[in-house]
Amino acid sequence: MILADVTAPASLSLLDNAVLAWGLAACGLAQFSKLFIELLLHRRWRPAVLIETGGMPSSHSALVTGTAAGVGWQLGFADPVFALAATIAFVVMYDASGIRRAAGFTAARVNALPASNWSPPPEKPLKETLGHSRLEVFVGSMLGPAIALPGLALLGSPWHLAQGLLQALG
């Protein structure tokens, strides 16, 4: 089936990838929500959380689960590509709540050592917020499909949205 008027040109075909777009939207919303969670819980406006790792919710988990759910929605949940996407999602989430979290705890212990133990002394402390708690991963993993699936089902790809807006305006 040829849809010449709604198919993105080759140079813009990435915009027609609704699964990627909604996975990234879930990631962005998770990351953006950290700004308001920081404001509510810690009573401070700290835009730096927008580019930091760690925190509630896990934007990595939102990205991989939103993308995996989108793959399942488009190709079917019995498709091997969905199995691959789900497997990658599980690995990313395990890594975030296990290995990266442990690395953050290790960094905190190294930072607690006296500066006199180092020659030369470190210029700045090691980053401690590397991973996520299981709750942060869980919330991110629920947020991903909650954003991606309605977006796919109701709105489609950004290219189709833009085409629809252009047709409505013109």
N, C-alpha and C positions, 0 to 999 in steps of 0.2 A: 504494500500500500504506500503510495507516494503522497506526502503532505507538503508540497513545495512552499505553501504560504506560512506554515507554522514550524517547519524544520529549520533549525539554526544553520547558518552557513558554517562551513568547516572551521573557519577562524573563531566562531562563537559556539562551537558544539559543546564546549565545557558548560556553558550556561544552560544547555538543554538537559544536563544530567541532574534530574530532580532528586535522585537518591543522595548524591554528593551535596547538593545545595541544602537539602533539609537536614542532613547529618551535620553540616557546618553551621546551620542555623541553630540546631540544638546545642552545639558546642559553644557558640557565641552567646546564646541566652544563658547557659550555665555560667559562663565566665562573667557576663554582665551582672548576673544576679549576685555574685560575690560582693559587688560594690554595695548593694543594699543590705545584704546580710551583715557586712562589716559595719555599716551605719546603725543597723538595729541592735546588734549584739554588743558592739564595742563603742558605740556612740561617737564614731569618728568617720570623717569623709576622707578616704584614702584611695584615690584613683589608681595607685600602684598595684592594687590587687587585680586589676584588669590584665596585667602581664605577668603575674606571678603563678608559680605552680602550687599545688596543694590547695586546701580549703574546701568549703562547702558551697556548692556540690562539685563533684569531679567533672570537669568539662571534657576530659579525655574519655571518661565512661559515657557521657552523653553523646559524644561524637561517634564512638564505635558501636554503641547499641542502637543509636538512631540510624546509622548507616546500615548496620546488619538487618534491622527491622525493615528498612526500605528495600533492601535487596530481596528479603523474603516476600515482601508485599508485591514487588514487581515480577519476580521470577517464580515465586512459590516457595513455601517453607520446606518443601521436600527437595529443592534443587541443591546440587552439590556446591554451588557458589554461595548459597546461604550458609551451608555448613562451614565453609571456609571463613566467611565473614563472622559467623558466631564464634568460631574457634579463636580467631584473632581478637575479637572483643573480650573473650574470657582471659586470654593471655595478657592483654593490656590492663584489664581490671585487677587481675592477680598481681601483676607487677606493681601497679599503683599502690595497692594496699599491703603488699609484702615487701618486695625488694627495695623500691624507692622509699617507702616509709622507714624501713630499717636503716637505709643510708642516711636519712634525715636524723634519726636517733643517734647514729654514730657521729654525725657532724656536730650535734649538740654536745656530745661528750668530749669531742676533740676541742671544741670552742671553750669548754669549761676548764681546760688545762691552763696552768699559769703561762703567761707569755715568756717567762724565763726559760721554759723548756725548749724554746725554738731559737734557732740561729740561722738566719736572721728571723726576727719576729714576723708573723704574718701581717700583711697590709690590711686585710679585712677578714672577718670571720667567715667560716664556711656556711653556705646556705643550709638551713635546717628544715624548711618546709618543702620537702621534695615529693612526698607521697600523700596518701589519703587514709583516713580511717575507713573501716568497712561501711559505716553509715554514709560517709561522703560519697563513696563509690556506689553504694546502693541507690542513693537519691539521684546521682548523675545517671545511673543505668535506667532508672525509671523515667527520668526527664527526656532522654534521647528518643525513645519510641513515642512518648507522649507529644513531642513536637513533630517528629518526622512523619509519623503515620497519618495524622490529620492533614498535614501539609501536602503530602503526596495524594491522598484521597480527595481532598477538597480543592486544592489550588494547582497542583502539578509543578512543572519546572518554572524557574524564573523567566526562561525564554517564552514559554506559553503565556505567562502572566503579562509580560511586556507586550507581546503580540495582541493579547486581548485588550490591554489598555490603549494601545495605539489604534485598534479598530474602533473602540468605543469613543475615542477622542476625534477620530478622523472619519 
